[in-house]
């Protein structure tokens, strides 16, 4: 037993793993010390409204709309106050039977017991909120901790990871996945093998070259409640082509010229111009030749390649969104895509920046590493996946977009930011 343990690990002790997650035998290759890289700052500036949520939503009974703002009620204080008198039963009864609190009866709570006050992007949102169906009144909120709202590092890493997979993926890999999907036992996660082949698995993941921290908390004044509606391209029966429609609740589409008839969506989002700052580090020792050989990396990932891949994916995504805006006849949205294209060129020229689309509202395209959704191989994969209901011959995939309304007009698409890495 002792000999077996000694063979397993010299000295009979469990194998040691460094704090970076790389086995110490790898870190000691050649008996040299490797530089870890200095920690520097990164900045994420919002170009369009951004929502990176944590799954939480404000229910209609959790807030009251007053003075063109969402007043989030401090329910603990309210219950403590009402428990001292006879009004608690009436308040609980209204919470059970109503879809939203009656301001005439409980408006004082909005004035005196609001934990947060989130202004509407435009005063017209109050009118839309009053007419909205119940399912539209649940408001997703931005990720927040004890010190305030912040941008999670996982959102940055996910967007950068999508970019590098898109840059390194090959057409042949897509064909192989499509062939496997048509077999008797299609894989449950068809793209997992492709992603692992491109980036590696577990401790050999090439994305470990960079490390990002969560951003520092930002002020609550950087957030507003925005109105969004779902635009859809509908086939025309006469003359071919497409017509714009606005999705209604529970089904159907309003004419493109009547966006106010579409079902509204409300969301707490960071306003354009908001800046999130955090720390990032490049683990340069992982790109050493001997370390890369031990990790089975033929081409270690560099920060420059990471930014270039993200910008290439952003360019392809902007091109898709421009085509959609042209087909839908949304001129202001097309102009907004041109403005984002100018920001992309500026980021490429500076060398330490990239454009990313992330967070809630970006839709399917913001999460795809293969944007050629008209490709026959991709269509075969989609028909066997969870988005099969959205695949229709002759229609773009996807046919819908979440459009942010600003000043009560369709204006832009959510989730576009520029990431700047300090040196």
Secondary structure, DSSP 8 states (H G I E B T S, - for coil): -HHHHHHHSTTS----B-TTSSBHHHHTGGG-------EEEEEEEESS-B--EEEEEE-GGGEEE-SSEEEEE-HHHHHHHHTTSTTHHHHHHHHHH-SS--HHHHHHHHHHSEEEEEEBSSTHHHHHHHHS-GGG--EEEE-EETTEE---HHHHHHHHHHHHHHHH--HHHHHHHHHHHTSSS--SSTTHHHHHHHH-SGGG-GGGGEEE-------GGGEEEEEEEEEEEEE-SSSSSEEEEEE-SSS-EEETT-GGGS--EEEEEE-TT-EEEEEEEE-GGGGSHHHHHHTT-SS---HHHHHHHHHHHHHHHHHHHHHHHHHHT-HHHHHHHHHHHHHHHHHHHHSSEEEEE-STT-TTGGG-S---TT-HHHHHHHHTSTTGGG--TTS-SS-EEEEEEETTEEEEES-EEEEEE--
